[in-house]
Amino acid sequence: MTRRDRIEWLLTAIHAVEDLVQPKLDARSKQNADGGAAPPQDDELQICMEELRVAAEELTHMRDRLEAERQRYAELFDFAPEAYVETDGLWNIREANRAAASLLCCPQEHLAGKPLVVFVAEDERRRFRGMLAALEASGTGETVDWASRVRTRDGRLLRVLVRASAARDAGGRVARVRCMLRTLRKAEENRGVQGEPAHDSR
C-alpha cells in the first residue's frame, strides 16, 4: 500500500466515523435543548469529532501535496531528454518516457507491458537477462552499466549504453528496474564502454 493509498484509507475511515457518530450527537443535542445539559460524554465525543475533522483536513492537504509531487515527477520523467524505462523484476516494461518511445520507434502507449528484451538484439538477449544477476548482487543505490544493441521497431540496430538500478521489495528481491538507454557513438565506445558490467555508486 502506497503512502497515498494509506491517506485515502484514513480519510475514508474518518468520514465513515463522522457519518455514523455526528447524526447521533446532533439528535441528542436537539433532545437536550428542551431539557437540561448534555451528558459529559457527549461533550467529550464532540471534541473528538472536531479533532478528527482537523486531522482529515491535514491529511487532505498532505494528499494534495503528494499528488502534486507525483505529477511533477511524472512530467520530469516523461520529458527527460534521455530514454528511460522502468520494468518489473523480469524486464517487463511498466513505464517508458517519450525519449524511449522515440529511440525504440514504438508508440509510448504500446510499450507498457512489453518485455524490454524484445527490443534487444537476439544474440544479446541471454546476456541482457543475465544482467539481473548483477543487479541482484549490487548494493542498494548502485547502478550497473553495460553496452548492448537494441533493435528498433523499424528494424534498425543501435548500440546503446544501458545504465540500470534496482528497487527492492521487503524481502530484498529486485522488484523494479530503472534503465537509461543512451545511444553510443564510436568515440564513446573507444573510451572504454565495451559491454562489461561496471558498478557505479552514484
Secondary structure, DSSP 8 states (H G I E B T S, - for coil): --HHHHHHHHHHHHHHHHHHHHHHHHHHHHHHTSSS---HHHHHHHHHHHHHHHHHHHHHHHHHHHHHHHHHHHHHHHT-SSEEEEEETTSBEEEE-HHHHHHHTS-HHHHTTSBGGGGB-GGGHHHHHHHHHHHHHS-TT-EEEEEEEEE-TTS-EEEEEEEEEEEE-TTS-EEEEEEEEEE--HHHHHTT-SS--EEE--
